[in-house]
């Protein structure tokens, strides 16, 4: 039975409470994924045992960053020191669990701040986060390691739109995607050349940089991986069967897809995917829980993207994969925090 604490607890209990590691669970952010991030962060907060961790939620807005305790009290976060005060006492975080999808969590801004302050965190370094958040740069990098990707065409806001060049390079149908966005926001599948302009305008609402990719035909899978005691652990793979035209926001969060875990893969393909995911994790220098998306074409996995802050809501895939692996969600989150605190601070 876990211990419960409040601010009227006795001296011994206070001492025990303060000896626990202080965890900040960062959530919210500046992107369209803000509400999903808040759900992800609260999933982590509810799962972590308060008897073992002194958890506080860090709610990130553009104008201010606020800390919430277990009694829903609000405290302003000092952005220079990443500390806050309770009853006049300054509280420092021992470790931060990064659950911010999009900016400033997934693009490396938070990692840069925490790195400068020597605060351990559960996510990638600033440099790696910035690379993986940029789909174009990340896919170009993995091609150097002989990992297959779809044919693509890049487009930036303000450039002349050459629909003929796009069709020649990637063919139709194709996907028009924001280069730095998640949860399928702004993605449009295009079947006809005349629809490209409208699709580009839709995607530009999310990002000024776009990537336009050939539509691959095959099994879509998503693969979670993390490090435990120095070993890359690949979670049970999930096969995605969308009721919609592709695995869009509606399919991801409104139940418009069938998610089969473990995926129906033969041993040869399964081994190939495991090897590819471990290679990505090591060579990209990933940290924490990451999820890679693939489409398998004629037995060959083609990488779509690497997500370094994957969703952790009740509708998200990583919690499903953790459950399929026979791991309690609380134990999983605790292992991520423990690994984060092992990382050398530079």
Secondary structure, DSSP 8 states (H G I E B T S, - for coil): ------TT--HHHHHHHHHSEEEEEEEE-SSTTHHHHHHHHHHHHHHS-TTTEEEEEEEE-SS-EEEE-TT--EEE-BTTTTEEEETTEEEE-SEEEE---STTTTSSHHHHHHHHTT-EESS--HHHHHHHHSHHHHHHHHHTTT-EE--EEEEETTS---HHHHHHHH-SSEEEEESS--TTTT-EEE-SGGGHHHHHHHHHTT-SEEEEEE---SEEEEEEEEEETTEEEE---EEEEESSSSS-HHHHHSS-EEEEES----HHHHHHHHHHHHHHHHHHT--SSEEEEEEEETTEEEEEEEESS---STTSHHHHHHHHTT--HHHHHHHHHHHHHHS---
